[in-house]
Amino acid sequence: MRSGSRRLSVQADTDGRRTPVGINIGIGAGFVLVAAVVAAPIPVQDTGWRFAVVAVAVGWSAVVCVDQVALAPVALLGWLVVNGFLVDRFGELSWHGSSDLYRMMLLVMAGALGLAAGEARHQISQLRTRWRAEAEWHALVAHINEEEKRDA
């Protein structure tokens, strides 16, 4: 019984409609690393702008992937990159007190906003598809009714 339920869960994840979590983490990591490279030339005095580039990357990866499970490692990676390379510019991680907590909270909020935007985009796309199918169905029914009236 237990192996059957495991098989069903694997099948549900690999049925071709969902991207695997590992791929989504890789996509998010790519966004974060590109953002770090983009943020590196920004002057050190503008730490808010340097952080904002990475926060936007975390949010954008959430919009693209719409994967809650993958968002946690991506946000953590974003925080580590900000802490190690944009705040402490030599790759050393250190604790900066409450400012580190605020940075992590802002990354999580950026990811949550990205998830909401990505889910809204997905829902709108599904709604448009459903409306299009309904319109085609009604057009087909109307065409069949016209054919029946003409034949009668």
MODELLER restraints for C-alpha pairs under 7 A, 6 or more apart:
rsr = mdl.restraints
at = mdl.atoms
rsr.add(forms.Gaussian(group=physical.xy_distance, feature=features.Distance(at['CA:21:A'], at['CA:69:A']), mean=6.98, stdev=0.5))
rsr.add(forms.Gaussian(group=physical.xy_distance, feature=features.Distance(at['CA:21:A'], at['CA:70:A']), mean=5.73, stdev=0.5))
rsr.add(forms.Gaussian(group=physical.xy_distance, feature=features.Distance(at['CA:24:A'], at['CA:65:A']), mean=5.92, stdev=0.5))
rsr.add(forms.Gaussian(group=physical.xy_distance, feature=features.Distance(at['CA:24:A'], at['CA:70:A']), mean=6.00, stdev=0.5))
rsr.add(forms.Gaussian(group=physical.xy_distance, feature=features.Distance(at['CA:25:A'], at['CA:70:A']), mean=5.10, stdev=0.5))
rsr.add(forms.Gaussian(group=physical.xy_distance, feature=features.Distance(at['CA:25:A'], at['CA:73:A']), mean=6.91, stdev=0.5))
rsr.add(forms.Gaussian(group=physical.xy_distance, feature=features.Distance(at['CA:25:A'], at['CA:74:A']), mean=6.18, stdev=0.5))
rsr.add(forms.Gaussian(group=physical.xy_distance, feature=features.Distance(at['CA:28:A'], at['CA:58:A']), mean=6.74, stdev=0.5))
rsr.add(forms.Gaussian(group=physical.xy_distance, feature=features.Distance(at['CA:28:A'], at['CA:61:A']), mean=5.03, stdev=0.5))
rsr.add(forms.Gaussian(group=physical.xy_distance, feature=features.Distance(at['CA:28:A'], at['CA:74:A']), mean=5.60, stdev=0.5))
rsr.add(forms.Gaussian(group=physical.xy_distance, feature=features.Distance(at['CA:29:A'], at['CA:74:A']), mean=5.92, stdev=0.5))
rsr.add(forms.Gaussian(group=physical.xy_distance, feature=features.Distance(at['CA:31:A'], at['CA:57:A']), mean=5.46, stdev=0.5))
rsr.add(forms.Gaussian(group=physical.xy_distance, feature=features.Distance(at['CA:31:A'], at['CA:61:A']), mean=6.56, stdev=0.5))
rsr.add(forms.Gaussian(group=physical.xy_distance, feature=features.Distance(at['CA:32:A'], at['CA:54:A']), mean=5.95, stdev=0.5))
rsr.add(forms.Gaussian(group=physical.xy_distance, feature=features.Distance(at['CA:32:A'], at['CA:57:A']), mean=5.64, stdev=0.5))
rsr.add(forms.Gaussian(group=physical.xy_distance, feature=features.Distance(at['CA:32:A'], at['CA:58:A']), mean=6.47, stdev=0.5))
rsr.add(forms.Gaussian(group=physical.xy_distance, feature=features.Distance(at['CA:32:A'], at['CA:78:A']), mean=5.85, stdev=0.5))
rsr.add(forms.Gaussian(group=physical.xy_distance, feature=features.Distance(at['CA:35:A'], at['CA:53:A']), mean=5.82, stdev=0.5))
rsr.add(forms.Gaussian(group=physical.xy_distance, feature=features.Distance(at['CA:35:A'], at['CA:54:A']), mean=5.24, stdev=0.5))
rsr.add(forms.Gaussian(group=physical.xy_distance, feature=features.Distance(at['CA:35:A'], at['CA:57:A']), mean=6.15, stdev=0.5))
rsr.add(forms.Gaussian(group=physical.xy_distance, feature=features.Distance(at['CA:36:A'], at['CA:54:A']), mean=6.37, stdev=0.5))
rsr.add(forms.Gaussian(group=physical.xy_distance, feature=features.Distance(at['CA:39:A'], at['CA:50:A']), mean=4.94, stdev=0.5))
rsr.add(forms.Gaussian(group=physical.xy_distance, feature=features.Distance(at['CA:39:A'], at['CA:53:A']), mean=6.14, stdev=0.5))
rsr.add(forms.Gaussian(group=physical.xy_distance, feature=features.Distance(at['CA:40:A'], at['CA:86:A']), mean=6.75, stdev=0.5))
rsr.add(forms.Gaussian(group=physical.xy_distance, feature=features.Distance(at['CA:42:A'], at['CA:50:A']), mean=6.31, stdev=0.5))
rsr.add(forms.Gaussian(group=physical.xy_distance, feature=features.Distance(at['CA:50:A'], at['CA:86:A']), mean=6.92, stdev=0.5))
rsr.add(forms.Gaussian(group=physical.xy_distance, feature=features.Distance(at['CA:51:A'], at['CA:82:A']), mean=6.58, stdev=0.5))
rsr.add(forms.Gaussian(group=physical.xy_distance, feature=features.Distance(at['CA:54:A'], at['CA:78:A']), mean=6.45, stdev=0.5))
rsr.add(forms.Gaussian(group=physical.xy_distance, feature=features.Distance(at['CA:55:A'], at['CA:107:A']), mean=5.38, stdev=0.5))
rsr.add(forms.Gaussian(group=physical.xy_distance, feature=features.Distance(at['CA:55:A'], at['CA:110:A']), mean=6.05, stdev=0.5))
rsr.add(forms.Gaussian(group=physical.xy_distance, feature=features.Distance(at['CA:56:A'], at['CA:110:A']), mean=6.84, stdev=0.5))
rsr.add(forms.Gaussian(group=physical.xy_distance, feature=features.Distance(at['CA:58:A'], at['CA:74:A']), mean=6.75, stdev=0.5))
rsr.add(forms.Gaussian(group=physical.xy_distance, feature=features.Distance(at['CA:58:A'], at['CA:75:A']), mean=6.27, stdev=0.5))
rsr.add(forms.Gaussian(group=physical.xy_distance, feature=features.Distance(at['CA:58:A'], at['CA:78:A']), mean=6.99, stdev=0.5))
rsr.add(forms.Gaussian(group=physical.xy_distance, feature=features.Distance(at['CA:58:A'], at['CA:107:A']), mean=6.79, stdev=0.5))
rsr.add(forms.Gaussian(group=physical.xy_distance, feature=features.Distance(at['CA:58:A'], at['CA:110:A']), mean=6.57, stdev=0.5))
rsr.add(forms.Gaussian(group=physical.xy_distance, feature=features.Distance(at['CA:58:A'], at['CA:111:A']), mean=5.72, stdev=0.5))
rsr.add(forms.Gaussian(group=physical.xy_distance, feature=features.Distance(at['CA:59:A'], at['CA:110:A']), mean=4.72, stdev=0.5))
rsr.add(forms.Gaussian(group=physical.xy_distance, feature=features.Distance(at['CA:59:A'], at['CA:111:A']), mean=4.33, stdev=0.5))
rsr.add(forms.Gaussian(group=physical.xy_distance, feature=features.Distance(at['CA:59:A'], at['CA:113:A']), mean=6.66, stdev=0.5))
rsr.add(forms.Gaussian(group=physical.xy_distance, feature=features.Distance(at['CA:59:A'], at['CA:114:A']), mean=4.47, stdev=0.5))
rsr.add(forms.Gaussian(group=physical.xy_distance, feature=features.Distance(at['CA:60:A'], at['CA:114:A']), mean=5.99, stdev=0.5))
rsr.add(forms.Gaussian(group=physical.xy_distance, feature=features.Distance(at['CA:62:A'], at['CA:71:A']), mean=6.45, stdev=0.5))
rsr.add(forms.Gaussian(group=physical.xy_distance, feature=features.Distance(at['CA:62:A'], at['CA:111:A']), mean=5.59, stdev=0.5))
rsr.add(forms.Gaussian(group=physical.xy_distance, feature=features.Distance(at['CA:62:A'], at['CA:114:A']), mean=4.81, stdev=0.5))
rsr.add(forms.Gaussian(group=physical.xy_distance, feature=features.Distance(at['CA:62:A'], at['CA:115:A']), mean=5.07, stdev=0.5))
rsr.add(forms.Gaussian(group=physical.xy_distance, feature=features.Distance(at['CA:62:A'], at['CA:118:A']), mean=6.90, stdev=0.5))
rsr.add(forms.Gaussian(group=physical.xy_distance, feature=features.Distance(at['CA:63:A'], at['CA:114:A']), mean=4.56, stdev=0.5))
rsr.add(forms.Gaussian(group=physical.xy_distance, feature=features.Distance(at['CA:63:A'], at['CA:115:A']), mean=5.43, stdev=0.5))
rsr.add(forms.Gaussian(group=physical.xy_distance, feature=features.Distance(at['CA:63:A'], at['CA:117:A']), mean=5.99, stdev=0.5))
rsr.add(forms.Gaussian(group=physical.xy_distance, feature=features.Distance(at['CA:63:A'], at['CA:118:A']), mean=4.11, stdev=0.5))
rsr.add(forms.Gaussian(group=physical.xy_distance, feature=features.Distance(at['CA:64:A'], at['CA:118:A']), mean=6.47, stdev=0.5))
rsr.add(forms.Gaussian(group=physical.xy_distance, feature=features.Distance(at['CA:66:A'], at['CA:115:A']), mean=5.39, stdev=0.5))
rsr.add(forms.Gaussian(group=physical.xy_distance, feature=features.Distance(at['CA:66:A'], at['CA:118:A']), mean=5.62, stdev=0.5))
rsr.add(forms.Gaussian(group=physical.xy_distance, feature=features.Distance(at['CA:66:A'], at['CA:119:A']), mean=6.46, stdev=0.5))
rsr.add(forms.Gaussian(group=physical.xy_distance, feature=features.Distance(at['CA:71:A'], at['CA:111:A']), mean=6.69, stdev=0.5))
rsr.add(forms.Gaussian(group=physical.xy_distance, feature=features.Distance(at['CA:75:A'], at['CA:107:A']), mean=5.91, stdev=0.5))
rsr.add(forms.Gaussian(group=physical.xy_distance, feature=features.Distance(at['CA:75:A'], at['CA:108:A']), mean=6.32, stdev=0.5))
rsr.add(forms.Gaussian(group=physical.xy_distance, feature=features.Distance(at['CA:79:A'], at['CA:104:A']), mean=6.01, stdev=0.5))
rsr.add(forms.Gaussian(group=physical.xy_distance, feature=features.Distance(at['CA:83:A'], at['CA:93:A']), mean=6.05, stdev=0.5))
rsr.add(forms.Gaussian(group=physical.xy_distance, feature=features.Distance(at['CA:84:A'], at['CA:90:A']), mean=6.76, stdev=0.5))
rsr.add(forms.Gaussian(group=physical.xy_distance, feature=features.Distance(at['CA:84:A'], at['CA:91:A']), mean=4.33, stdev=0.5))
rsr.add(forms.Gaussian(group=physical.xy_distance, feature=features.Distance(at['CA:84:A'], at['CA:92:A']), mean=5.03, stdev=0.5))
rsr.add(forms.Gaussian(group=physical.xy_distance, feature=features.Distance(at['CA:84:A'], at['CA:93:A']), mean=4.80, stdev=0.5))
rsr.add(forms.Gaussian(group=physical.xy_distance, feature=features.Distance(at['CA:85:A'], at['CA:91:A']), mean=4.98, stdev=0.5))
